Amino acid sequence: MKYLFIGLVVLDYLWKILSVCLAAKQMKKPLPACVQGIYDDAQYNRWVAYTHEKRRFNLITGAIETVLLVTILACDLLALVHNAIANVIPPTNDYLQGGCLVAVFCLFFSVVDIIPSYIFTFRIEEKYGFNKSTKKTFWGDTVKNAILNFLLNFGLASVAICFYDLVGIWLMVGIFGFFFIMVLLGSVFALPLQRIFHRFDPLADGSLKDRINELFVSKGYKVRSIYVMNASKRTTRANAFCAGIGKGKKIALYDNLVNNYSEDEITAVFAHELGHDKHKDTAVMAVLQLVIYAIISALIGVTVASPAVSMAMGFAEVNAAGMVLVLSMAVLSPLMTLLMIPFNMVSRHMERRADTFAADCGLGQPLMDALKRLSRDNLSDLNPHPFLATVGYSHPTVGERIQVIEKAMRRHTKSSD
């Protein structure tokens, strides 16, 4: 079992290497005709340089992470740390022991991730004009992320231990319940959670606010609030999103989007979001996400309930917290790569349908303009390898989206005639 886990860690890194090689080979090919005008020569060269530098950095950090994970698994470091904790905390308090085991490794990986994150933010992202965060903001975000990560993992480990003590292998039901609550909270409290990191100000009265309100009302929605998020404090990238369940929506726009994009383009972006809601895409994706979590929960249940797995990792008996850590280190990344293939296929279909909806609203051309500008401003890959796009992309390529929108516009024009 130990060699199986180590093999999965190595295999996951080999997949990353293969992905980089395929992407680099694809970059040598000319861009599709429908996207050739997005980058001029200078921007194209900047994109190539940025992409190469980012991929090289990811391979280096991935190699370091792989070596650390293999060392932890091969040397039974999880069991050694657990034994050290057991010398301090009484064995009757297995919840606290398991929580401390998770806390130690969450803290360890948070610390290990600091230097790569710092280099990527202040060397690579800043070099290419994306980073706007200060060192104070970076360290504040790092601490907040570490705390949230610790709370989530500590909660998952505690649920695993509690339910294993109560019902054995049926702890998978408790784990799934934990994931279900997280998905629900993420849907209901998406905006409040974002407030931990960002400031949200109401969009000023004016034509943009009126146009967005008019669009939503015309489709039967009531907009609760429209906010502008101070994304420019951290990045130059632009985005927007809707939050909330049902017909009442809260809208958030990056200030970069408000300040740099036209009202037509911003309205078209939200027409796309309305397309998602019209077809209940958010609910469908939540269900699919829960299916993935059900598989993960079952895997956790089977693994924790197997004494052989715990003993293979150096534990004297079944250790629920230790097995959750083993799965998160060795199994979840390659498993998620496989599980996300059908998930991404559904997601790409939904994106095409939402683009078509925006075009049917008469906003096809502004949406194409927005997509081109977003691609250019974010240095997006305009010609990814088809296999990588099929396996790992949640959105169609920019070229595919442009073709879908143009087809919808032609159909809309014919129907009008």
MARRO-808018 format. One record per residue: residue in one letter; x, y, z negated of N, C-alpha, C in turn. Coordinates in pm, whole numbers. Atoms other than C-alpha are relative to their C-alpha. Example, Ala and Ser with C-alpha at 12.3 -4.5 7.8 and 13.67 -1.06 7.14 Angstrom:
! residues 2
  res     n_u     n_v     n_w    ca_u    ca_v    ca_w     c_u     c_v     c_w
    a      89    -119       0    1230    -450    -780      90     120       0
    s     -82    -119       6    1367    -106    -714     -77     109     -73
***
This chain:
! residues 417
  res     n_u     n_v     n_w    ca_u    ca_v    ca_w     c_u     c_v     c_w
    m      82    -120       0       0       0       0      86     126       0
    k     -88    -117       5     283     237     -80      56      31     138
    y     -56     -22    -134     441     186     260    -107      47      98
    l     110     -47     -85     101     235     422     -20     149     -17
    f      18    -143      26      61     575     255     116      81      56
    i    -117     -71     -53     414     677     344      -5       3     152
    g      11       5    -146     355     564     701    -101      99      53
    l     101     -97     -42      42     779     723      55     143      -5
    v     -61    -134      10     238    1085     605      93      24     119
    v     -94     -13    -113     508    1025     867     -76       8     132
    l      80       0    -124     251     949    1137     -67     135      22
    d      65    -131     -10      72    1276    1062      99     104      52
    y    -101     -96     -48     396    1470    1116      39     -29     145
    l     -31      35    -138     473    1279    1435    -110      51      95
    w     110     -55     -79     129    1383    1562      21     150      22
    k     -26    -144     -14     222    1746    1495     110      24     103
    i    -108     -14     -98     543    1701    1694     -53     -23     141
    l      59      29    -132     351    1543    1983     -86     116      47
    s      87    -112     -36     100    1829    1976      82     118      49
    v     -87    -111     -41     378    2087    1998      61     -27     137
    c     -61      36    -129     543    1901    2287    -102      13     114
    l     104     -11    -104     216    1877    2482     -36     146      27
    a      34    -142     -17     137    2244    2418     111      74      74
    a    -113     -65     -68     487    2351    2527       3     -35     148
    k       5      42    -141     453    2149    2848    -110      74      74
    q     114     -68     -62     115    2309    2918      31     147      25
    m     -32    -142     -15     259    2660    2872      77      30     128
    k     -77     -20    -123     479    2610    3176     -89       9     124
    k      92      -3    -113     171    2583    3397     -64     139      11
    p      64    -131     -16       3    2894    3544    -134       5     -71
    l     129     -18      66    -299    3038    3366    -114     -21     100
    p     116      11     -89    -644    2958    3508     -37     137      57
    a      30    -126     -70    -767    3220    3753     -92      91     -81
    c      99     -82      71   -1054    3335    3528      58      74    -120
    v     -59     -69     116    -813    3444    3250     132      69      34
    q    -130     -55     -36    -513    3566    3446      11     150     -25
    g      -7    -144      19    -605    3932    3404       0      45    -145
    i       9     -39     141    -626    3922    3023     134      54     -50
    y    -133     -46      39    -249    3952    2966      68      65     119
    d     -94     -50    -100     -24    4183    3162     134     -68     -25
    d    -128      71      11     339    4075    3204      61      15    -139
    a     -60     -24     132     456    4236    2879     -76     -77    -108
    q      80      70      99     167    4092    2679      17    -151      12
    y     -19     143     -20     215    3749    2834     132     -46     -62
    n    -129      35      58     582    3743    2737      -4       7    -153
    r      15     -12     145     488    3859    2387     -75    -121     -55
    w      73     119      43     235    3576    2361      89    -123       0
    v     -90     115     -10     492    3320    2475      99       0    -117
    a     -97     -10     109     748    3445    2222     -65     -30    -136
    y      71      21     127     495    3453    1938     -38    -147     -17
    t      42     139       7     365    3105    2020     118     -92     -29
    h    -119      83      24     713    2950    2037      50      16    -143
    e     -53     -24     135     820    3114    1712     -92     -61    -106
    k      95      56      98     504    3009    1528       6    -153       0
    r      -7     147      -5     524    2650    1651     129     -53     -61
    r    -128      42      58     891    2623    1559      -5      10    -153
    f      12     -19     144     816    2759    1213     -87    -110     -62
    n      90     103      52     527    2513    1165      67    -138      -2
    l     -73     128       1     750    2219    1262      99      -7    -115
    i     -98      -1     110    1015    2323    1009     -71     -17    -134
    t      71      12     127     768    2374     726     -69    -136     -12
    g      61     133       3     591    2051     824     101    -107     -36
    a    -105      97      33     919    1860     803      32       4    -149
    i     -28     -13     144     986    1999     454    -113     -62     -81
    e     114      55      71     635    1910     340      -2    -152      10
    t      -1     145     -18     668    1558     485     104     -65     -89
    v    -106      55      86     997    1498     302     -45       1    -147
    l      48      -8     138     840    1616     -25    -105    -106     -29
    l     107      98      22     534    1396      14      55    -143      -2
    v     -60     134      -3     739    1089     108      78     -26    -129
    t     -76      15     124     966    1147    -193     -93     -24    -118
    i      96      17     110     669    1182    -431     -60    -139       1
    l      63     131      -9     509     863    -302     101    -113     -18
    a    -100     107       5     827     656    -264      58     -17    -140
    c     -65       5     132     965     743    -610    -101      -8    -114
    d     105      11     103     633     703    -797      -3     121     -93
    l      -6    -119      84     655    1061    -917    -133      32     -65
    l     130     -22      62     281    1077    -980     -11     -75    -133
    a       7      81     122     306     794   -1233      98      52    -105
    l     -98     -51      95     621     940   -1390     -51     126     -70
    v      56    -122      61     454    1278   -1445    -116     -36     -92
    h     112      42      84     143    1105   -1579      49     -58    -131
    n     -54      58     123     352     909   -1829      55     108     -92
    a     -50    -111      82     519    1229   -1944    -115      74     -66
    i     118     -66      56     177    1389   -1993     -61     -86    -111
    a      59      91      99      56    1079   -2183      77       1    -131
    n     -78      -9     123     339    1127   -2432     -40     120     -84
    v      41    -122      70     188    1462   -2526    -149      -2     -33
    i     146       2      17    -187    1409   -2481     -44    -142     -35
    p      44     135      39    -359    1114   -2657     -66     -73     116
    p      58      77    -111    -463     832   -2419    -151      -4      -2
    t     146      -1       5    -821     858   -2541     -59     117      78
    n      48    -119     -71    -849    1197   -2369      43      -8     146
    d     -44      21    -138    -818    1069   -2012     -44     113      92
    y      42    -112     -83   -1013    1367   -1873     108     109       2
    l    -102    -104      10    -750    1608   -2001     130     -47      65
    q    -119      54     -65    -468    1381   -1887     -11      11     152
    g      20      -9    -145    -612    1358   -1537       1     143      48
    g       0    -141     -39    -676    1730   -1525     139      60       0
    c    -137     -51       6    -319    1806   -1631      85     -55     114
    l     -74      58    -112    -183    1566   -1369     -30      76     128
    v      39     -78    -117    -379    1747   -1100      57     141      -8
    a     -49    -137      18    -278    2085   -1245     148      12      33
    v    -145      -3     -24      93    2001   -1232      29       0     150
    f     -31      11    -144      87    1903    -865     -64     112      81
    c      56    -119     -66    -148    2185    -764      96     118     -15
    l     -96    -108      25      97    2426    -925     126     -21      81
    f    -122      31     -75     391    2251    -761     -15      37     148
    f      17     -28    -142     250    2272    -409     -31     148      26
    s      23    -144     -14     133    2630    -466     132      74       1
    v    -132     -64       7     488    2728    -560      81     -30     127
    v     -73      39    -120     637    2533    -268     -49      77     122
    d      60     -68    -115     399    2709     -27      29     150       2
    i     -18    -145       9     490    3059    -144     104      51      99
    i    -108     -50     -87     819    3096      46     -39      -9     148
    p      45       2    -140     683    2970     384    -107     103      30
    s     106     -98     -22     374    3189     346      57     141       6
    y     -63    -134       3     588    3491     261      76      25     130
    i     -79     -16    -123     821    3433     558     -93      17     120
    f      92      -9    -114     531    3377     799     -70     135       3
    t      75    -126       7     346    3687     678      88     119      32
    f     -81    -122      -8     632    3935     653     112      -6     105
    r     -99      10    -108     861    3802     926     -69     -17     135
    i      60      32    -130     653    3647    1204    -122      87      28
    e     121     -79     -23     310    3810    1164      30     150       8
    e     -34    -142      -3     464    4148    1091      81      36     125
    k     -81     -24    -120     711    4117    1379     -88      23     122
    y      88     -11    -117     423    4079    1625    -122      89     -26
    g     100    -103      23     207    4349    1469    -129     -45     -64
    f     123      49      60     -51    4133    1288     -12      34    -149
    n       7     -19     145      40    4179     923     -12     147     -39
    k      15    -134      57     -81    4487     738       1      -4    -152
    s       6      12     145     -70    4352     383     132      45     -62
    t    -118     -36      76     170    4487     126      44    -120     -84
    k     -47     109      87     378    4268    -102     -90     -14    -122
    k      92       7     113     143    4358    -387    -126     -77      38
    t     119      70     -47    -157    4239    -185      30    -149      20
    f     -38     139     -24      28    3922     -83       5     -78    -130
    w     -12      73     127     112    3827    -441    -134     -11     -71
    g     133       9      58    -239    3909    -558     -82    -109      64
    d      73     106     -71    -390    3685    -289      56    -137     -35
    t     -63     128      32    -140    3411    -370     -48     -52    -135
    v      46      40     133    -240    3406    -737    -147     -41       3
    k     143      33      -9    -613    3411    -656     -22    -133      69
    n      13     128     -71    -576    3126    -405      43    -116     -86
    a     -50     107      86    -375    2922    -653    -103     -35    -108
    i     101      23     104    -643    2967    -921    -121     -73      59
    l     116      65     -62    -929    2875    -685      33    -144      39
    n     -42     135     -38    -735    2574    -553       8     -91    -122
    f     -10      79     123    -663    2458    -906    -138     -37     -52
    l     134      26      53   -1027    2492   -1015     -74    -106      81
    l      68      98     -86   -1157    2297    -714      57    -140     -21
    n     -63     132      16    -904    2014    -752     -18     -55    -140
    f      24      44     138    -938    2003   -1129    -144     -51     -13
    g     140      43       5   -1316    1982   -1085     -20    -134      67
    l      13     127     -72   -1285    1701    -828      57    -115     -81
    a     -62     105      81   -1047    1502   -1051     -86     -33    -121
    s      83      22     119   -1273    1548   -1355    -125     -80      36
    v     119      74     -46   -1579    1429   -1159      37    -146      27
    a     -43     136     -31   -1382    1126   -1036      19     -83    -127
    i     -25      73     124   -1270    1028   -1386    -131     -28     -73
    c     128      14      72   -1613    1087   -1540     -86    -110      62
    f      89      97     -64   -1805     887   -1285      63    -139       5
    y     -62     134       2   -1548     606   -1275     -20     -66    -136
    d      22      54     134   -1579     565   -1651    -145     -45     -18
    l     142      30      18   -1958     561   -1622     -50    -111      92
    v      63      89     -98   -2036     367   -1305      99     -72      90
    g     -97      72     -81   -1714     232   -1159       6      51     143
    i     -16     -37    -140   -1700     227    -781    -108      97      47
    w     107     -91     -41   -2026     420    -762      33     146     -32
    l     -44    -139      19   -1826     726    -860      -8      77     132
    m       9     -68    -130   -1845     798    -485    -124      88       7
    v     122     -81       2   -2198     927    -552      27     133     -68
    g     -34    -123      71   -2063    1180    -802      91      88      82
    i     -91     -77     -85   -1785    1285    -566     -77      68     112
    f      81     -59    -107   -2034    1337    -286     -86     114     -54
    g      76    -106      62   -2251    1540    -523      83     125     -20
    f     -92    -114      16   -1950    1761    -597      18      72     134
    f     -17     -60    -132   -1890    1816    -225    -129      70      45
    f     128     -59     -39   -2261    1883    -169     -19     137     -65
    i      13    -128      72   -2261    2155    -433      95     103      59
    m     -97     -94     -57   -1947    2309    -280     -50      55     135
    v      54     -44    -129   -2109    2320      66    -115      98     -22
    l     113     -87      28   -2425    2472     -79      45     136     -52
    l     -52    -126      54   -2235    2733    -278      71      81     108
    g     -69     -70    -109   -2024    2812      28     -96      69      94
    s      99     -60     -88   -2338    2881     230     -70     119     -66
    v      77    -103      69   -2521    3086     -33      88     116     -45
    f     -84    -103      61   -2226    3272    -183     124      31      85
    a    -114     -27     -88   -2002    3315     122      51     142     -18
    l     -40    -140      12   -2001    3693      91      55      33    -139
    p     -57     -26     132   -1957    3712    -290     139     -60     -20
    l    -133      61      12   -1662    3472    -267     105      81      74
    q     -92     -83     -76   -1504    3691      -2      37     127     -76
    r     -27    -122      77   -1529    3984    -243     117     -17     -97
    i    -118      22      84   -1256    3821    -450     124      57      66
    f    -119     -43     -74   -1013    3920    -176     -21     133      74
    h      22    -114     -88   -1180    4201      21    -103      96     -59
    r     101     -99      35   -1378    4519     -27    -101      10     113
    f     107     -10     -98   -1714    4548     150     -76     130     -22
    d      73    -127       5   -1866    4889     225    -117      -5      98
    p     114      -3     -94   -2209    4949     383      38      71     130
    l     -24     -64    -129   -2194    5029     753     -73     135       3
    a      59    -134      -4   -2255    5400     802    -117       4      98
    d     113     -18     -90   -2584    5506     957      48      53     135
    g     -38     -44    -133   -2562    5555    1330     -50     -96     105
    s      51      79    -111   -2619    5400    1668      39    -148      -9
    l     -42     140      10   -2418    5082    1598     -90     -75     -98
    k      87      63      98   -2618    5002    1286    -141     -17      56
    d     134       8     -59   -2943    5078    1471      -8    -111     104
    r       3     101    -106   -2849    4851    1764       4    -141     -58
    i      -6     132      61   -2758    4557    1541    -133     -33     -67
    n     130      21      63   -3077    4599    1338    -108     -31     105
    e      99      19    -106   -3282    4625    1657      11    -138      62
    l     -22     133     -58   -3125    4308    1799     -58    -108     -91
    f      46     102      93   -3197    4105    1485    -152       3     -15
    v     145     -12      16   -3551    4240    1440     -74     -52     122
    s      64      46    -123   -3633    4168    1805      -7    -153       8
    k      -1     146       1   -3551    3801    1737     -64     -58    -126
    g      74      49     116   -3756    3782    1419      78      -8    -128
    y     -82       5     119   -3484    3841    1160      -7     134     -74
    k     -11    -119      82   -3461    4087     874     142       8     -54
    v    -137     -17      46   -3113    4220     807      -1      59    -140
    r      -4     -51     136   -3056    4257     436     102     112     -15
    s    -108     -99      14   -2727    4443     460      98     -18     114
    i    -109       3     -97   -2456    4532     710     122      62     -67
    y    -119     -45      70   -2109    4559     560     120       8      95
    v    -128      -8     -69   -1767    4660     686     107     -47     -98
    m    -103      59      85   -1484    4451     541     135      63      29
    n    -129     -68     -18   -1145    4614     484     110     -97      42
    a     -98      99     -49    -960    4349     687     132      66      39
    s    -121     -68     -45    -711    4610     810     103      13    -112
    k     -95      -2     111    -554    4598     464      98    -116      11
    r     -83     120      -9    -413    4258     557      42     -35     143
    t     -30      46    -135    -424    4212     934     -54      97     103
    t      54     -78    -111    -486    4373    1272    -104     -80      77
    r      95      85     -72    -707    4083    1384    -143      48     -25
    a     139     -44       7   -1078    4142    1447     -92    -121      -6
    n      97     109      10   -1378    3927    1355    -129      56     -59
    a     128     -35      60   -1737    3934    1229     -71    -130     -36
    f      73     121      36   -1972    3689    1059    -130      37     -69
    c     128     -13      70   -2324    3642     921       3     -91    -122
    a       9      81     121   -2393    3514     570    -145      -3     -46
    g     136       9      50   -2709    3396     400     -76    -114      64
    i      83     111     -47   -2975    3130     446    -138      53      35
    g     134     -40     -39   -3305    3171     628       1     124      88
    k      18    -114     -89   -3433    3480     804      68     126     -50
    g     -69    -118      52   -3262    3729     576     150     -16      13
    k    -142      15     -27   -2905    3787     688      79     118     -56
    k     -97    -102      34   -2610    3976     550     110      -7     105
    i     -96      -6    -111   -2369    4089     820     128      66     -49
    a    -129     -60      34   -2000    4160     776      83      15     127
    l     -87     -29    -114   -1774    4321    1035     137      40     -52
    y    -133     -50      30   -1399    4358    1014       7     147      40
    d     -14    -140     -39   -1313    4727    1012      81      14     129
    n     -73      -2    -126   -1071    4646    1296     -95     -11     119
    l      99      15    -106   -1371    4541    1503     -79     130      19
    v      79    -123      -6   -1572    4853    1417      80     114      62
    n     -82    -114     -42   -1282    5089    1485      53     -13     142
    n     -71      18    -126   -1148    4935    1806     -85     -58     114
    y      84      63    -103   -1438    4770    1993    -123      86      25
    s     118     -81     -36   -1733    4924    2174    -124     -56     -68
    e     126      44      60   -2087    4907    2041     -62    -115      79
    d      51     110     -83   -2185    4686    2335      68    -131     -35
    e     -76     122      31   -1909    4437    2251     -38     -54    -137
    i      36      44     135   -1996    4427    1880    -141     -59      -1
    t     138      50      -7   -2367    4383    1956      -3    -136      69
    a      -5     128     -71   -2282    4101    2198      52    -112     -91
    v     -53      99      95   -2080    3924    1927    -112     -48     -92
    f     108      41      90   -2386    3927    1700    -114     -67      75
    a      96      76     -80   -2611    3811    1982      44    -147       5
    h     -55     135       4   -2382    3508    1994     -33     -67    -134
    e      30      55     132   -2427    3460    1617    -149     -32     -13
    l     143      27       1   -2804    3485    1662     -33    -129      75
    g      19     124     -75   -2781    3208    1919      24    -122     -87
    h     -25     109      93   -2630    2985    1653    -120     -21     -93
    d     109      12      97   -2911    3061    1411    -128     -48      67
    k     121      41     -73   -3185    3017    1673      -5    -152      15
    h      -6     144     -21   -3069    2660    1734      36     -77    -127
    k     -26      64     130   -3012    2588    1362     139     -64      -6
    d    -134      58      -5   -2643    2530    1428      66      -6    -138
    t     -62      -2     133   -2539    2628    1076     -47    -118     -84
    a      54     112      76   -2770    2369     922      54    -133      53
    v     -50     124     -60   -2659    2100    1168     146     -22     -38
    m    -141      13      34   -2292    2171    1101      18     -34    -148
    a      -7      33     143   -2356    2158     726     -28    -148     -22
    v      32     143      10   -2514    1813     768     119     -85      47
    l    -116      74     -50   -2220    1693     979     117       8     -98
    q    -104     -15     101   -1983    1833     720     -24     -93    -118
    l      33      90     110   -2166    1636     453      23    -146      39
    v     -31     136     -47   -2133    1320     665     149     -29     -18
    i    -144      15      17   -1757    1373     668      34     -16    -148
    y     -27       9     144   -1759    1430     293     -50    -132     -58
    a      48     131      45   -1965    1111     247     104    -108      28
    i    -106      97     -34   -1692     913     426     117      16     -95
    i    -111     -25      92   -1425    1079     213     -35     -49    -141
    s      43      44     134   -1628    1011    -104       6    -152     -12
    a      -5     146       1   -1661     644     -11     144     -49      -7
    l    -141      37       2   -1288     624      53      59      20    -140
    i     -48     -24     136   -1216     780    -287     -52    -107     -94
    g      58     101      87   -1455     538    -455      69    -134      12
    v     -64     130     -22   -1300     229    -298     144       1     -49
    t    -141      -8      38    -944     348    -359      18       5    -151
    v     -11     -11     145    -994     449    -721     -36    -130     -69
    a      47     123      64   -1176     126    -800      92    -119      26
    s     -91     111     -31    -888     -85    -664     125      10     -87
    p    -119      -4      85    -628    -158    -935     129     -17      79
    a    -122      25     -78    -384    -275    -668      59     130      55
    v     -50    -126     -55    -362      75    -520      69      82    -108
    s     -61     -74     109    -293     240    -854     134     -61     -39
    m    -124      66      40     -30     -19    -942     108      15     107
    a     -97     -20    -108     134      19    -601      67     136     -12
    m     -56    -134      17     189     386    -690      67      18    -135
    g     -76      -5     125     351     299   -1024     -80      14    -126
    f      83     -12     120      53     331   -1260     -21    -137     -63
    a      20     127      70       0      64   -1526    -144     -50      14
    e     140      35     -14    -377      70   -1471     -64      98      97
    v      72     -90     -90    -643     240   -1259      10     143     -50
    n     -10    -142      35    -587     617   -1253     -74      81     105
    a      86     -69     -97    -866     815   -1087      65     128      52
    a     -61    -126     -42    -685    1150   -1084     119     -26      91
    g    -116      33     -83    -369     991    -945     -40     -44     138
    m      43      47    -131    -560     823    -665     -59     112      85
    v      49    -117     -74    -735    1147    -571     118      76      58
    l    -118     -69     -50    -391    1305    -541      66     -77     114
    v     -61      81    -106    -255    1015    -335     -77      17     130
    l      81     -13    -120    -545    1038     -94      15     138      62
    s     -15    -135     -54    -512    1415     -60     136      21      63
    m    -134     -15     -54    -139    1385       5      20     -80     128
    a     -39      93    -106    -129    1088     240    -109     -31     102
    v     106      56     -85    -468     999     383     -87     107      65
    l     103     -93     -47    -689    1306     422      37      71     129
    s     -38     -74    -121    -488    1489     688     -18     -85     126
    p      26      80    -121    -474    1202     943    -145     -43      14
    l     141      37      -7    -828    1097     851     -84     115      54
    m      75    -116     -47    -959    1450     906      26      26     147
    t     -29     -14    -143    -783    1463    1244     -95     -86      83
    l      90      90     -71    -992    1164    1351    -146      41     -17
    l     140     -34      25   -1317    1271    1186     -42     129      69
    m      34    -129     -59   -1298    1619    1335     -18      -7     151
    i      17      11    -146   -1295    1489    1695    -147      10      39
    p     142     -15     -35   -1674    1428    1716     -59     130     -55
    f      46    -125      58   -1733    1728    1485      29     116      94
    n     -40    -108     -91   -1543    1956    1723     -75      -7     133
    m      78      13    -123   -1725    1815    2026    -137      65     -15
    v     130     -61      27   -2057    1915    1870      15     152     -12
    s     -23    -143      20   -1916    2253    1769      20      72     133
    r     -22     -64    -131   -1798    2331    2124    -130      11      79
    h     131      -7     -66   -2142    2245    2258     -82     115     -56
    m      75    -108      64   -2297    2486    2007      53     136      42
    e     -58    -127     -42   -2055    2762    2105     -43      36     142
    r      46     -27    -138   -2145    2727    2474    -147      43       0
    r     143     -32       6   -2514    2737    2386     -22     141     -57
    a      12    -134      57   -2467    3049    2172      45     107      99
    d     -43     -93    -105   -2275    3219    2453    -111      18     104
    t     110      -7     -96   -2561    3135    2690    -114      85     -55
    f     105     -79      63   -2809    3284    2443      32     150       8
    a     -40    -142      -7   -2612    3612    2430     -14      53     142
    a      14     -42    -140   -2604    3624    2810    -146      17      37
    d     144     -12     -27   -2981    3565    2822     -59     125     -64
    c      44    -125      63   -3016    3868    2593      46     121      80
    g     -49    -110     -81   -2855    4075    2867     135      53     -44
    l    -127     -46      56   -2521    4097    2684     117     -88      45
    g    -104      89     -49   -2315    3855    2893     131      73      29
    q    -121     -73     -36   -2071    4112    3032      71      58    -122
    p     -68     -46     121   -2003    4281    2694      62    -114     -81
    l     -57     113      74   -1950    3937    2539     129     -47      66
    m    -124      36     -69   -1695    3846    2806     110     102     -28
    d     -98    -104      30   -1522    4179    2750      55     -17    -141
    a     -42      19     139   -1514    4113    2376      93    -121     -14
    l     -83     120       6   -1375    3761    2423     139      26      57
    k    -130     -31     -59   -1099    3891    2648      84      88     -91
    r     -73     -88      90   -1007    4167    2406      45     -73    -126
    l     -37      78     118   -1013    3931    2108     117     -92      30
    s    -110      88     -40    -788    3689    2295     130      77      13
    r    -120     -83     -20    -547    3965    2391      53      54    -135
    d     -42     -59     127    -542    4127    2047      55    -104     -97
    n     -43     107      91    -495    3792    1867     108     -89      59
    l     -99      82     -71    -243    3653    2118     -44    -147       6
    s      56     135      -6    -466    3351    2174      58     -78     118
    d     -47      89    -106    -364    3052    2385    -111      -8     107
    l     100      -4    -107    -547    3100    2715      -4    -128      82
    n      -6     122     -81    -446    2764    2859      53    -117     -84
    p     -47     111      84    -420    2497    2585      -4    -133      75
    h       0     132     -62    -347    2137    2674    -140     -61     -14
    p     137      54       4    -680    1967    2765     -22    -103    -110
    f      15     103     103    -619    1674    2531      -6      62    -139
    l       0     -66     131    -538    1899    2235    -128      79     -21
    a     126     -75      11    -841    2115    2310    -116     -94     -31
    t     106      97      23   -1064    1806    2316       5     -54    -142
    v     -16      62     132    -923    1665    1993     -18     101    -113
    g     -11     -87     117    -872    1972    1779     -65     136       8
    y      57    -134     -13   -1055    2280    1912    -148       0     -35
    s     141     -14      36   -1382    2383    1749     -75      89      98
    h      60     -87    -101   -1442    2639    2028      52     -40     138
    p     -52      20    -136   -1417    2599    2406     113     100      26
    t    -103     -96     -38   -1120    2767    2569     -66     128      51
    v      53    -128     -47   -1163    3130    2668     -49     -12     144
    g      39      18    -139   -1173    3030    3035    -132     -73      12
    e     125      75      -3   -1450    2777    2971    -117      87     -43
    r     109     -86      50   -1654    3032    2776     -38     104     105
    i      28     -98    -105   -1621    3289    3053     -83     -64     111
    q      74      69    -105   -1742    3035    3308    -144     -29     -44
    v     135      26      51   -2041    2941    3087     -83     128       4
    i      73    -128       3   -2138    3309    3046     -33      45     141
    e      27     -40    -139   -2103    3383    3417    -110     -84      61
    k     106      87     -52   -2322    3083    3501    -135      43     -55
    a     126     -45      60   -2588    3203    3256     -45     132      58
    m      36    -130     -59   -2573    3554    3399     -57     -17     141
    r      52      24    -136   -2623    3423    3754    -140     -59      -6
    r     133      60      15   -2919    3212    3642    -100     103     -47
    h      89    -104      51   -3066    3507    3453     -36      99     111
    t      24     -91    -111   -3028    3729    3761    -100     -59      99
    k      90      67     -94   -3202    3473    3986    -141      -5     -55
    s     133       9      59   -3489    3431    3742     -69     136      -2
    s      56    -136      -1   -3533    3810    3725     -48      38     139
    d      39     -30    -139   -3544    3832    4104    -129     -75      37
***
